């Protein structure tokens, strides 16, 4: 397995009336569970101005850390709450280029 850092990106399609509720669920999950997991580095939530999308960007030391978190029952409970509000499209990514 690779020891390279990875970024977990989850794009949620959500009804505008539910965007804030989704942000609340994701923030609670990050504060209560995700930030305490081994390998966690940071998490950013982005809310589209039209209210139809939320993007969750979490950086991890290794892919194994991110995968282990997805399997954690406490993290899965928050994921189920988010799934009740929106449609998710998750994936793990590596940095291919970075321009500053």
N, CA and C of each residue as an Amber inpcrd file, in Angstrom:
protein
   300
   0.8380000  -1.1880000   0.0000000   0.0000000   0.0000000   0.0000000
   0.8800000   1.2460000   0.0000000   0.3640000   2.2900000  -0.5720000
   1.1060000   3.5310000  -0.7240000   1.0880000   4.3580000   0.5560000
   2.2020000   5.0380000   0.8100000   2.2890000   5.9570000   1.9420000
   2.1020000   7.4000000   1.4950000   1.6320000   7.5990000   0.2650000
   1.4160000   8.9620000  -0.2380000   0.1570000   9.5640000   0.3620000
   0.1640000  10.8840000   0.6060000  -1.0590000  11.5470000   1.0770000
  -2.1620000  11.4520000   0.0250000  -3.4020000  11.4370000   0.4830000
  -4.5490000  11.4000000  -0.4240000  -5.5690000  12.4430000   0.0070000
  -6.4330000  12.7680000  -0.9230000  -7.5360000  13.6780000  -0.6460000
  -8.8330000  12.9510000  -0.9550000  -9.7160000  12.9330000   0.0400000
 -11.0490000  12.3710000  -0.1270000 -11.9610000  13.5200000  -0.5410000
 -12.6040000  13.3670000  -1.6830000 -13.5270000  14.3870000  -2.1830000
 -14.9010000  13.7390000  -2.3160000 -15.8970000  14.3920000  -1.7240000
 -17.2630000  13.9070000  -1.8280000 -18.1350000  15.0730000  -2.2640000
 -18.7060000  14.9510000  -3.4540000 -19.5910000  15.9870000  -3.9930000
 -21.0260000  15.5440000  -3.7340000 -21.7610000  16.3760000  -3.0150000
 -23.1520000  16.0940000  -2.6820000 -24.0760000  16.9540000  -3.5340000
 -25.0380000  16.3260000  -4.1740000 -26.1230000  17.0530000  -4.8370000
 -27.2630000  17.1140000  -3.8320000 -27.7490000  18.3280000  -3.5640000
 -28.7150000  18.5310000  -2.4880000 -29.7580000  19.5610000  -2.9280000
 -30.9620000  19.4230000  -2.4130000 -31.9690000  20.4510000  -2.6520000
 -31.5710000  21.6870000  -1.8370000 -31.7180000  22.8740000  -2.4080000
 -31.3090000  24.0850000  -1.6960000 -31.8970000  24.2030000  -0.2870000
 -33.1040000  23.7430000  -0.0920000 -33.7320000  23.8230000   1.2330000
 -33.0170000  22.9530000   2.2620000 -32.2060000  21.9870000   1.8040000
 -31.5210000  21.0660000   2.7120000 -30.0160000  21.3170000   2.8030000
 -29.5120000  22.3040000   2.0700000 -28.0620000  22.5200000   2.0620000
 -27.5150000  22.7840000   3.4640000 -28.1440000  23.6540000   4.2270000
 -27.6210000  23.9700000   5.5590000 -27.7030000  22.7710000   6.4900000
 -28.7670000  21.9960000   6.4040000 -28.8730000  20.7890000   7.2280000
 -27.7510000  19.8100000   6.8980000 -27.4320000  19.6650000   5.6180000
 -26.3290000  18.8010000   5.2050000 -25.0070000  19.3260000   5.7530000
 -24.7880000  20.6230000   5.6440000 -23.5680000  21.2150000   6.2000000
 -23.4700000  20.9670000   7.7000000 -24.5870000  21.0510000   8.3900000
 -24.5980000  20.8040000   9.8330000 -24.2180000  19.3580000  10.1460000
 -24.7570000  18.4050000   9.3840000 -24.4410000  16.9850000   9.5890000
 -22.9610000  16.7260000   9.3100000 -22.4550000  17.2660000   8.2170000
 -21.0570000  17.0490000   7.8580000 -20.1120000  17.7060000   8.8580000
 -20.4570000  18.8950000   9.3190000 -19.6300000  19.5760000  10.3180000
 -19.6080000  18.7920000  11.6240000 -20.7630000  18.3210000  12.0690000
 -20.8280000  17.5310000  13.2960000 -20.0000000  16.2540000  13.1610000
 -20.1090000  15.5800000  12.0330000 -19.3280000  14.3690000  11.8110000
 -17.8320000  14.6350000  11.8390000 -17.4290000  15.7540000  11.2460000
 -16.0130000  16.1190000  11.2300000 -15.5170000  16.4380000  12.6350000
 -16.2950000  17.2010000  13.3640000 -15.8960000  17.6050000  14.7200000
 -15.9090000  16.4340000  15.6960000 -16.9270000  15.5890000  15.6180000
 -17.1080000  14.5190000  16.5990000 -16.2920000  13.2620000  16.2990000
 -16.0670000  12.9800000  15.0090000 -15.4470000  11.7020000  14.6490000
 -14.2000000  11.8920000  13.7800000 -14.3730000  12.4740000  12.6140000
 -13.3410000  12.4710000  11.5750000 -12.0140000  13.0720000  12.0580000
 -12.0700000  14.2280000  12.6920000 -10.8300000  14.9170000  13.0820000
 -10.0190000  14.1410000  14.1130000 -10.6160000  13.1700000  14.7610000
  -9.9320000  12.3810000  15.7830000  -9.3480000  11.0750000  15.2350000
  -9.5920000  10.7930000  13.9710000  -9.1360000   9.5490000  13.3670000
  -7.6490000   9.6170000  13.0160000  -6.9350000   8.4770000  13.1120000
  -5.5290000   8.4420000  12.7150000  -5.3660000   8.8550000  11.2540000
  -4.3630000   9.6660000  10.9980000  -4.0490000  10.0800000   9.6320000
  -4.7910000  11.3000000   9.1400000  -5.7540000  11.7920000   9.9050000
  -6.5150000  12.9700000   9.4890000  -5.6010000  14.1890000   9.4760000
  -5.6950000  15.0010000   8.4310000  -4.9240000  16.2410000   8.3430000
  -5.8100000  17.4700000   8.3480000  -6.8250000  17.5080000   7.4980000
  -7.7100000  18.6760000   7.4690000  -8.9570000  18.3610000   6.6700000
  -9.9740000  19.2050000   6.8600000 -11.2290000  19.0380000   6.1300000
 -11.7830000  20.4140000   5.7900000 -12.2590000  20.5540000   4.5740000
 -12.8820000  21.7870000   4.1080000 -14.2420000  21.4380000   3.5240000
 -15.2590000  22.2110000   3.8880000 -16.5870000  22.0710000   3.2940000
 -16.8490000  23.2920000   2.4240000 -17.3120000  23.0490000   1.2100000
 -17.6570000  24.1190000   0.2700000 -19.1490000  24.0390000  -0.0280000
 -19.8150000  25.1770000   0.0050000 -21.2510000  25.2400000  -0.2850000
 -21.4540000  26.0780000  -1.5440000 -22.1300000  25.5070000  -2.5390000
 -22.3700000  26.2580000  -3.7710000 -23.3160000  27.4270000  -3.4930000
 -23.1320000  28.4790000  -4.2300000 -23.9560000  29.6750000  -4.0430000
 -25.4070000  29.4480000  -4.4350000 -25.6580000  28.4910000  -5.3300000
 -27.0460000  28.2160000  -5.7220000 -27.7390000  27.2430000  -4.7610000
 -27.0010000  26.7370000  -3.7630000 -27.5810000  25.8560000  -2.7580000
 -27.7140000  24.4050000  -3.1770000 -27.2570000  24.0390000  -4.3760000
 -27.4910000  22.7020000  -4.9120000 -26.3430000  21.7090000  -4.7130000
 -25.2180000  22.1880000  -4.2060000 -24.0800000  21.2820000  -4.0080000
 -23.3330000  21.6270000  -2.7370000 -22.7420000  20.5880000  -2.1590000
 -21.7890000  20.7240000  -1.0620000 -20.6160000  19.8200000  -1.4320000
 -19.4220000  20.3340000  -1.2570000 -18.2210000  19.5570000  -1.5380000
 -17.4360000  19.4000000  -0.2380000 -17.1420000  18.1560000   0.0860000
 -16.3600000  17.8140000   1.2750000 -14.9750000  17.4060000   0.7910000
 -13.9420000  18.1150000   1.2520000 -12.5660000  17.8360000   0.8560000
 -11.7730000  17.5400000   2.1230000 -11.3570000  16.2920000   2.2930000
 -10.6000000  15.8880000   3.4780000  -9.2360000  15.3600000   3.0540000
  -8.2040000  15.8510000   3.7150000  -6.8500000  15.4140000   3.4150000
  -6.3870000  14.4130000   4.4800000  -5.7640000  13.3340000   3.9840000
  -5.3180000  12.2240000   4.8360000  -3.8640000  11.9050000   4.5470000
  -3.1450000  11.3960000   5.5510000  -1.7450000  11.0120000   5.3680000
  -1.5900000   9.8480000   4.4000000  -2.5410000   8.9110000   4.4500000
  -2.4600000   7.7200000   3.5980000  -3.8700000   7.2890000   3.2070000
  -3.9790000   6.6050000   2.1040000  -5.2740000   6.0820000   1.6480000
  -5.8580000   5.1210000   2.6790000  -5.0130000   4.3340000   3.3160000
  -5.4880000   3.3650000   4.3110000  -6.1970000   4.0720000   5.4690000
  -5.7070000   5.2570000   5.8570000  -6.3460000   6.0180000   6.9340000
  -7.7500000   6.4450000   6.5320000  -7.8830000   6.9200000   5.3110000
  -9.2000000   7.3520000   4.8230000 -10.1510000   6.1620000   4.7290000
  -9.6710000   5.0480000   4.2170000 -10.5210000   3.8550000   4.0840000
 -10.9520000   3.3160000   5.4490000 -10.0300000   3.3230000   6.4070000
 -10.3680000   2.8450000   7.7480000 -11.4410000   3.7230000   8.3760000
 -11.3940000   5.0010000   8.1100000 -12.3990000   5.9190000   8.6490000
 -13.7560000   5.6300000   8.0270000 -13.8120000   5.3600000   6.7490000
 -15.0750000   5.0430000   6.0970000 -15.7070000   3.7880000   6.7020000
 -14.8830000   2.8750000   7.2040000 -15.3850000   1.6380000   7.7930000
 -15.7590000   1.7990000   9.2690000 -15.3930000   2.9170000   9.8700000
 -15.6800000   3.1540000  11.2900000 -17.1880000   3.3310000  11.4890000
 -17.8030000   2.6070000  12.4230000 -19.2560000   2.7120000  12.6260000
 -19.7370000   4.1280000  12.9650000 -18.9640000   4.8720000  13.7420000
 -19.3720000   6.2390000  14.0880000 -19.3590000   7.1370000  12.8520000
 -18.3510000   6.9840000  12.0020000 -18.2980000   7.7600000  10.7580000
 -19.4290000   7.3390000   9.8300000 -19.7020000   6.0500000   9.7710000
 -20.7760000   5.5440000   8.9060000 -22.1360000   6.0880000   9.3280000
 -22.3470000   6.2860000  10.6230000 -23.6200000   6.8490000  11.0990000
 -23.8240000   8.2570000  10.5660000 -22.7650000   9.0590000  10.5700000
 -22.8730000  10.4150000  10.0170000 -23.0810000  10.3580000   8.4990000
 -22.4280000   9.4180000   7.8400000 -22.5940000   9.2710000   6.3910000
 -24.0360000   8.9090000   6.0440000 -24.6780000   8.0800000   6.8630000
 -26.0850000   7.7320000   6.6170000 -26.9840000   8.9620000   6.7730000
 -26.7020000   9.7880000   7.7530000 -27.4880000  11.0210000   7.9260000
 -27.3200000  11.9410000   6.7190000 -26.1060000  12.0500000   6.2210000
 -25.8650000  12.8760000   5.0380000 -26.5880000  12.2950000   3.8220000
 -26.5590000  10.9680000   3.6830000 -27.2170000  10.3130000   2.5500000
 -28.7290000  10.5120000   2.5720000 -29.2910000  10.7280000   3.7440000
 -30.7360000  10.9830000   3.8340000 -31.0980000  12.3740000   3.3090000
 -30.1040000  13.2350000   3.1920000 -30.3440000  14.6140000   2.7460000
 -29.8980000  14.8850000   1.3190000 -28.9700000  14.0770000   0.8050000
 -28.3560000  14.4030000  -0.4820000 -27.8150000  13.1420000  -1.1480000
 -27.4730000  13.2700000  -2.4200000 -26.8460000  12.1960000  -3.1780000
 -25.3440000  12.4530000  -3.2150000 -24.5650000  11.4670000  -2.7870000
 -23.1160000  11.6290000  -2.6740000 -22.3720000  10.9640000  -3.8240000
 -21.2320000  11.5520000  -4.1820000 -20.3150000  10.9800000  -5.1750000
 -18.9020000  11.0320000  -4.5950000 -18.5290000  10.0490000  -3.7550000
 -17.2190000  10.0860000  -3.0950000 -16.1040000   9.4730000  -3.9210000
 -14.8710000   9.8920000  -3.6180000 -13.7020000   9.2890000  -4.2410000
 -12.4210000   9.7090000  -3.5570000 -11.3820000   8.8830000  -3.7020000
 -10.0490000   9.2180000  -3.2010000  -9.2000000   9.6940000  -4.3680000
  -8.4320000  10.7420000  -4.1230000  -7.6210000  11.3590000  -5.1700000
  -6.1940000  11.5660000  -4.6890000  -5.2790000  11.5990000  -5.6430000
  -3.9060000  12.0030000  -5.3770000  -3.6840000  13.3500000  -6.0350000
  -2.7500000  14.1130000  -5.5220000  -2.4300000  15.4000000  -6.1370000
  -1.6950000  15.1320000  -7.4340000  -2.2160000  15.6280000  -8.5310000
  -1.5870000  15.4590000  -9.8310000  -0.8030000  16.6960000 -10.2340000
  -1.2370000  17.8640000  -9.7670000  -0.5380000  19.1170000 -10.0220000
  -1.0140000  20.1400000  -9.0110000  -0.1290000  21.0510000  -8.6550000
  -0.4980000  22.1040000  -7.7240000   0.1830000  23.3850000  -8.1690000
  -0.6050000  24.4170000  -8.3710000  -0.0860000  25.7000000  -8.8280000
  -0.4210000  26.7410000  -7.7710000   0.5630000  27.4780000  -7.3340000
   0.3350000  28.4990000  -6.3070000   0.6860000  29.8730000  -6.8540000
